[in-house]
């Protein structure tokens, strides 16, 4: 009889629930629901529906798994299940674990989405067999998950690995200090995440800054994204080159600092911005290699995430 686990990946736009084979990491059944309403009680109802759909497709009830793990795109306070800050959901100090337990009647484990993704990669992906690994995702947001000494490292308050909120000061004086969705100034995420990169380029296009990015999106500012900037870079657009040079420096240096401090055996990269933009990725690699401490980089390997978009639900399930 298969040992099954239940996981949920809760992002800013969708909730995905999956029934996972604990031994192989295979997804037996899954269901995704859009977040039509981001109020905590509404999200609980959406997650419960996604869970019931996924478990129904697997031919089991939710309580057959003994509990559910949830990865949330936000800061989670230790094992309390309280989401301290989830900018994409508009949440602060939401006791999501308690709310979901009350609705489901089974134990709920809540953790940061990148932490559970790292654990999924540790069990079944690019971190399998390794004791010290750093996972860095650059997509809509920026974050990391830390496997240290073979264990998921969450820190004293459960918020270790908030890589997107390390503070950076761009070296170019013309770059304005930007406010992050967390409310603070000069977070890495405020400059290099997909959401914030697009917002900055839209501001510049609206102000009349000349760039091929506008042509790439046919003047539709809602279509501005990291891929459009990467395409403009390939065409030699000075604006796109300046944006990517700056972001490559910021990201490459930040990852180098992470490796210098933690000395992992492997860095795992994921997320649409870093994996879907080859010009940016090349610049990140160059600045990383220039800045990392040589001793810390000895024997280091850099891999793409193996589990892709499944890492979150798989990691949440096996963590629970």
Helices and strands as residue ranges (DSSP letters): E 4-10, E 14-21, E 27-34, H 40-58, G 62-65, E 68-72, E 75-77, E 82-86, E 91-94, H 96-104, E 108-112, H 113-124, E 133-138, E 142-148, E 151-152, G 163-165, H 188-192, H 194-206, H 213-216, G 221-223, H 226-234, H 238-262, E 266-270, H 272-276, H 278-291, H 294-297, E 301-304, G 308-310, H 311-319
